[in-house]
Amino acid sequence: MLITTADPVPQQRGHYRLSGVLRSEWTKLRTVRTSQQLCLGLAVATIAAGAIVSSLRASQWLSEPAARAGYDPANVTLGYPLIVAVLGAGVLGVLCMTDEYSTGMIRASLAAVPGRLRLLAAKAAVLALAALLAGEAVSFATFLAGQAVLRAGRAPSVTLGQPGVLRAVALPGAYLALLALFGLGLGTVVRHAAGAVAAYAAIVLVLPLLLAGFPGHPARFTPETMLSSSVTAVLPQPASNALPPGWNGLLVMAGYAALALTAAGVLMSRRDA
Amino acid sequence: MATTFPAIPAGRARFAGALRSEWTKLRTIRSTRWLLLALVVATVAIGIGVSAAEATGIAHQSAARKAAFDPANWSLSVLGFTQFFFGILGVLAISGEYTSGTIRSSLAAVPRRLRLLAAKTAVLGLAALLAGQAVTFAMFFSGQALLASAGAPHTSLGQPGVARAVAATGIFLALLALLGLGCGTVFRRSAGGIAAYVTATLVSFFILGFSSAHLGKYTPVIMLLNSVTAVRSNASSGFLPPGWDGLALMAAYAAVALAAGAALFARRDA
């Protein structure tokens, strides 16, 4: 007997344009509990670190005249404390992609959005926006809390209205978003959380320390040093011929993030998931 | 009809058996084997590269700075940063079991959780100790050779305090691996464990090390950089004295991390 197959149910044609992909990526980022807890935990830790460092530096300012040279209140509250957020931004960026590989979700994602670059672009856009907002919130909160601690410790403090201060507080938020994109790039290249987080920490936190004694001061172009000594600074920082305060560090970091994402795009469009 | 099953021999996963199974895992899981090898090679290679870049500069320093120069400390201090690989080894020793699901077979074979964790700690600690000593001695000898060829002051293992500094550094690296194991046991995930380890070592170094010598001297990286690897006293700069103090404090940190890991491991589902 001949078996007649029923006409296939007319399927709705795929409508996953960029707006739909953006929406699905936003849902993923918003609803994965790990990344929420991570962001919240590290945001609180950053603000706490800012308060602790500010209190230590305030008492140094009062007791050791040597500590007054190059004292930059904005940089004191943001420079090193934001390193906690640096780690958070990178891990968030890495997990945003490696979680898809560890759960196998990447196959469902690619079945829904076969255009791999479109998927990566949507992920990058949503991650960058979320990290930018979170980064700005953390940066401003750390700055305000830190300045309050400095004032309470009777050391000089600054306000957002003073020249250069707003820039030193606002740019780190964008810088953290770029670090998250850098992490996303590494996560896409490595595809395993452990390897990608290790690579991120090695490049961002270990490399500047290894390069510290090298002739020609290559350490000033490493992500951590640019943030601690240039992007968050109002006055020029003496440490290891740092880049001048301002946009330079942000532009170099944007270059690094673009490189990582380009490598990610090339590999993702060639490899099997 | 009743089906009879062959009698199952009573479990024999005593501590010796648990140790043996942990040793088999460490030895045969390809990723750990490669990681151990990569750790030794990368740590030594990076160390030699950094030392080679700096050695000539030291030969050209002023006589006063040469007199204060501590060659043993200099050849080992890069380990303050490359210790990172030891922490990752420790984290992955447990988080790898959760990623792959082996942890459920491991706990079926060794239901006593603390026994399993103790066996893992012992085997990892021993492997990391051997790797740590290998790395430390290789760094010491290559660093001294670089200094000698650059015409800078150098030292040998026979000089007072030098053998202690080299041996203590290897033990310190093993303790860092155990700190990583503690972090991995608490978080049960590679990413979280590594992030926690990085926070405990590198982030604490950046945050406390650069803002307060008083608190910074108790952070693992600064203890390794300025006290455990040192022969000459750095006490005037506010660091812990060369010797065993830093090692003892690091052992306490590793013990706290492992105790937290053990308390959670004993209570949680796998």
Interface residues (C-beta under 8 A of the other chain):
Chain A: T34 L38 A45 A49 I52 V53 L56 R57 Q60 Y80 P81 I83 V84 L87 V91 V94 L95 T98 S102 H192 A193 A194 V197 A198 A201 A202 L205 V206 L209 L210 G213 F214 P215 E224 S228
Chain B: I46 V50 A53 E54 G57 V78 G80 F81 T82 F84 I88 V91 L92 S95 G96 T99 R189 S190 A191 G192 I194 A195 V198 T199 L202 V203 F206 I207 F210 S211 S212 L215
